[in-house]
Every structure is written in structure tokens, then in C-alpha cells.
Amino acid sequence: MDKKNQPSKKRKPRVHSKLDGFEVSVNQFGELQSNMPIEKLNAFLNENVEDRKLTDRADYDDLKKDKQKKKKD
């Protein structure tokens, strides 16, 4: 059997442990469907991803410190 006719093995992509089980798909209308609430996904992104648009601000470091301080409380 040549490479073209071999069935592809579907592996799950590696994800962060907090996003374990997260799956997203696109339906026939082009809408994204997910098995995780968007609020939970946004909270994860807010915690773990820096906003590149804010890095040029003079007070960005202060904002980051305030965010970390609130997270500890």
C-alpha cells in the first residue's frame, strides 16, 4: 500500500493541562463550535498570554503587576 492510500492516524494535539479535552470544530455554516465555554477559554488566555498591543504602553509593567497582585488575592 503506498502512502497516498494509507489512512492517516488522528492524534490529539498537545494542549496545556488546564485545556485538557478542549476541542474546536467548524460547522457547515463556518461557525466555530467548541466543547468549552468561551468565558473559560478567555480567562485562560488572559492569564497566560501577553497582549502585544499593550507592550508599548509606558504603564504596561504596572498593569501586569496589578493583574498578578489581584490573581494572588
C-alpha positions, 0 to 999 in steps of 0.5 A, a space after each residue: 500500500 503506498 502512502 497516498 492510500 494509507 489512512 492517516 492516524 488522528 492524534 490529539 494535539 498537545 494542549 496545556 493541562 488546564 485545556 485538557 479535552 478542549 476541542 474546536 470544530 467548524 460547522 457547515 455554516 463556518 461557525 466555530 463550535 467548541 466543547 468549552 465555554 468561551 468565558 473559560 477559554 478567555 480567562 485562560 488566555 488572559 492569564 497566560 498570554 501577553 497582549 502585544 498591543 499593550 507592550 508599548 504602553 509606558 504603564 504596561 509593567 504596572 498593569 501586569 503587576 496589578 493583574 498578578 497582585 489581584 490573581 494572588 488575592 
